[in-house]
Amino acid sequence: MVDFSLDINEDSGRMGVFDFENGKSFQTPNYVPSRIDFNHLERSQLIRDNDYHDIQTGEYVCWLDRNQITMLLNDSGYYQRTRYRISSELRDMNVTARLLHFNFYSDVNTIDRRLLELLLELQNDVNADIIEIPNMYAGLDYRRLIDTALSWKEGRGVTKPLMGIACNPTDIDLLLPSVNALDAVGLNLNRFSKPLLYHSRNTLKDQEKMIYGISAPRHYSTVDKQGTLGVLINWFGVDLVSNPVLNWKASQAFMGKISEMSEDELYQMATNSRYFAPPDYSTHTFGYMQEQYGEDYPLSTTCNCPICERNTIQTILDNYLETNSNSRVHQVLSYRDEALNYRQALHNNEAEEYINSKPFIRRIID
């Protein structure tokens, strides 16, 4: 039986354990790197396997447009190729829990019963450990989708945990009548919404259901893009947090743009990459940090991950083709460490003090 048990639940956050019926489990609060994050970790020359072997969760984000959905529904060969590809991507993440999350392009405006059941089946077929009931920023009858998913799970004899997804506060209200039948609730934060977080805190934080903050922004416009909630989104009762993944069309366009850039333009792009600083949760650009602290500023001053231990601001920028990748690797490792630190703070009844020590957290919450 799937079970999420809260060990500590207080005003400043909560911690717990998510247990699967097969004996696997992971602790919360926790960070969920994407498959792309794992790619950065795996190809980094500064990172070894044992630097991240203790990461417990991973997510593959699947973007779908109307054409892909039509092919999935009507072409069994395309479905099988998609299934094989995603299975391989999930399997390559050596973690306890593997999740598959669906995002939709703007030409997809609804999820009917046939599509919903196909996406549920696909998650089951690729052996995702938690099955989400997909949602989108549209006027869906999500109550109906929840009922359909629960019927599908019972009819198919699926024992994996089921997770509803809320894109706005009203979705949480739709989920509440069925929350006992669900094992988790996901909050889609791709369009960041403080009301969604606060409504979740007010209605779900005291319930023993895992809350997953999906696609939480790496930096927030509410503080001029200079800070992030990071794993301390747990203050709202969120147990897991992941970051957005660029869709493949935008990624291709971006890579095409990079191929045409001069060295000066590439260097300037590197200076605009943002660095997550664990001491205060700021996300300033390397260019800003260079102006404030000087080019010889050792990043080990703020973080002890392998990237920061071996670099100054200038050496990060000198390797401008890898600046963004190095920054991503650093963030994964420091978010992992912050999750551990926050668990310890909760255990020691010091969570409020820990939050107050992060100025850019306080500015977002207040």
N, C-alpha and C positions, 0 to 999 in steps of 0.2 A: 504494500500500500504506500502511495506517495504521501509524504508528510512534511510540512514546514512548521518548525517549532521555534518560538521566540524564546531566547534565553534572557534577553534584556530588552525592555521597551520603556523609554523615558522621553521627556520633552525634546531632548537634543538628538534623538536618533534611536535606532534599535539594531540588535544583532540576533542572528538565528542560524539554523541549520536546515538545509533542504535535503531530505532523504528520499532516494528512489527505492522502489521495491526490490531492485536487484542488488542492493547493498551499497551502491555508490552514493556519495553525498558531497556537498560543498557548503562552506560557511559564508555568511553574509555579515556586513556589507562586503561587496566584491565588485571587481571590474571585469568587463567582458570585452577582450580585444576582438577585432574583426579578423577574418582570414587575411585581409590585406596587411593588417598589423603584424600577423605572424610571418607574412612574406618578408616584411622589413626586418624582423628579428632574425629570420633564417639566413638572409643574404648579407647581413652586417658583418664586416670583418672585425668588429670590436666586441661582438657578442658571442658567447658560447652557449651550448644547449642548457647547461646547468644554471645559466643566468635567468632562465625563465621556465624551467621545468615544473615549478610549483604553481604555475597559473592553472586555475581550476576550470575555467569556462571559456568558450570561444563561440563566435557567431559568424555565419556566412549570410551575407545580405544579397538577396536575389531581386533585381529590378525587372519588372515585366511591363512590356507594352502590349497593345492590342494584337499585333501580329503574332507575338510569341504566345499569347494566351490562346489565340485561334489554333495555332499549331499544336500546342499542348493538348487541347481538347480533341483535335481531329486527326492527329498524326501520331500513331503509337510509336513509330520509330523515333520521332523527335522527342517524345516523352521519355523513352528509354535512354536516349543520349543525354538528355537533361538530368535524368535521375543518376546516371553513371558519373557525370561531371560533378554534380553537387555532392554525391556520396564520397567521391575522391577528395574533394576540398574539405569536407567535414572530417573525414578519416585522418587526413594529414595533420589536423590539429590534435596534438597529444594532450588532451584535457579530459576532465571528468564528465563535463556536460557540454554537448554540442547543440547549438540552436540554429535554426533557419528562420530568417525574417524576410518578409516580402514587402517591397516598396513598389509603387505603381507609377508609371508615366502618366502625364496629363490626359492622354487619349483613352485611358481606362477610367470609366466613371461609375462602374457598378460591379458588384460581386453577386451573381445569381447562385442558385443552389448547385447547379452543375459545376460551376467554377470553384465554389467553396469546397465541395467534396473532392474535387481533383487536387486542390492545394493541400487539403488535409491528408489525402492519400500520398501525395508526393513527400510530405514531411515524414510520414510513417515509413515510406519506402526507402528514403535515404538515411533512415535511422537517427533522425533528430531526437534528442532526449526529452524535449518539451515541445508540444505541438501547439502552435498559436492559431487562433481564429482570426484570419486577416481582417484588417479594417483599413479605411482610407479617409482622407479629408473630403467627404462627400455626404450627401443626404441619404445614407444607407439605412435600411430597416435592420439595424444591428441586433435588435432583440430577436428577430427571426433567424439571423445567422447563428446566434448563440444556441438557440433551440435546435437548429439543424446540426450543428457541430456535436452537441450532446447526444442527439439521436444517432449520429454517425458513429461516435465512439462506442456507444452501447451496442449498436447493431453489428459493428465490426469486431467487437470484443477487444478493442484496443485498451491497453492498461497504462499507456504513457500519460504523463500529466498534461492537462489541457489548460491553455492560457488565453483569456480574453484580452482584447486590445482596446484601449481608450485613446481617442484622438482629441477629445474635448471633454469638459466636465459633464455634459449630458450623457456621454457614453458610460461614464462611471455609474450614473443613476440607472442606466439600462442594464448594467452588469450586476448591480447589487442584489436583485431578486435571485440570481443564479450563482452568486459568489460561493455559496457552500458546495455547489457541484463542480466548481472550477478549482484548479490547483494553484493558479497564479493569475495576476493581472499585469499586463504590460501597458505602460504609458508612452504613447508615441510622441516624442519631443522634437521631432524633426522640424516642426514649426513651434519653437519654444513658447510655452504657455505657463506663466506663473499661476493663473487660476486653476489649471489642470493639476499642478503640483499641490496647491493648497487644498483643493477639493479632495484629492487623494489622501492627503494628511488628515483631513477632518473626518473622512468616512472609512478609510481602509487601514490606517496606521495601527489601530488596536486589534485588527483581525489577523489571525494566523494564516495569512495567505501571502505568498511571496510577491513582491512588487518589483517590476523590472522597468527601469527608465531607458527606453530605446532611443538611440540617435540623439542623445543630449549634446548640445553644441559644445565645441571645444573652448569657445569664448563667447561672452554675452554682451549684446549691444546695450543692455541696461547699465553697464559700467564702461561704456565706450570701448567695448571689445577688449578690455584690459584684464578681465578676470574670469574665472570659471568656478562653478560649484564642484566640479570633479566628483569624487566619490562621496563628498559631503552632502550630495543631494539626498543622502540618507537622513538628513535632518527632516526631510518631508516624509520619511518612512520608506524610501526607495531602497531596496536591498541589492539590486544589481544595476549597473549603469554601463551603457555602450555609447559610442560616438558615431556620427553620421558617416556613411560610405558614399562617395561620389558615384553616380550612375555611370555605366560603361560608355554611353554616348558622350557625356561631358568629359570623361577621362580621355577618350580618344581625341576629342577636340583640343583638350589641354596639352596632350603629348605632341600633337601636330604643331601647336603654337610654340612649344618649347624647342622643337627641332629647328625652328626658324629664328630663334633668338641669338643675338651676339653674346660674347662672353660678358660684356658689361651689363647687358640686360639680365643674363642669368645670375650674375652676382647681385644685382639689385633685387631680383626676386628672392634670392636667399636672405638678404637683409630684412625682407618683409615677412619671412617665416616667423612663427611665434614659438616662444619657449615657455613651457609650464614650469613655474618656480614653486616647489612644494612649501617653502617657508611661509609664503603669504598668499598663494594661489593666484598670483598675477600671471598674465599671458602676454607679456610685452614682446614686441618684435626684437630680433637680434640687432637691427639698426638702432632702435631706441636704447637698448642695453649698452651698445657700443658707445653711444653718446654719453650715457650716464656714468658708466663704470670704466670705460677704456677698453681698448681691444685686447689687452693682456689679462683681462679679468678671468680667473679660473672658474669654470662652471662647477667644479667640485665644492665651491663655497656654498652652493645651494642644494646640491644633490650628489649622492655617492654612487649613482649607477655607473656602469662601465663607460658609457658615452661621456658623461660629465667628468669622470675621474681622469680622462685622457685628453680633455679639450679645454681651450680657452674660447672666448667669443671669436677671436680672429681665426683660430685653426678650424673652427666649425665653418666659418664663412669662406676660408681659403678653399675648402673642399665643397664648393658651392653646388656641385651636382648632387651631393649627398646631404645637403643641409636639412631639407625637409624630411628625408628618411631618418636621419639621425635624431631629429627632433621628435618624430613619431615613436621611435624606439625608446627614447628617454621617457616619453609620456607614458607608454605602456608600463614600463618598469616602475616609474615613480607612482603611477596610479595604483599599481599592485601594492607597493609599499605603503601608500596612504591608506588603503583599505585595511591593511594589517595594523597600522598605527591607530586608526579610528576604532577598530575592534578593541584594541588595548585600552584606549581612552574610555570607551563605554564600560568595559570591564572594571576599570578603576574609578568609575563615577566621575570622570573628568572630561566628558564629551563637550559640555558647554564651554569650558575653558579652552579646549582644543579648537573649537569653532571660532571663539573670540580671538585666538592667536592668528587667524587667517583674515586679514582686513578685507580682501576681495570677496570672501564668503559673506561676511557681515553686511557688506553694502548691498548684496543681492537679496539676502533674506529680509532685511529690515524694510 
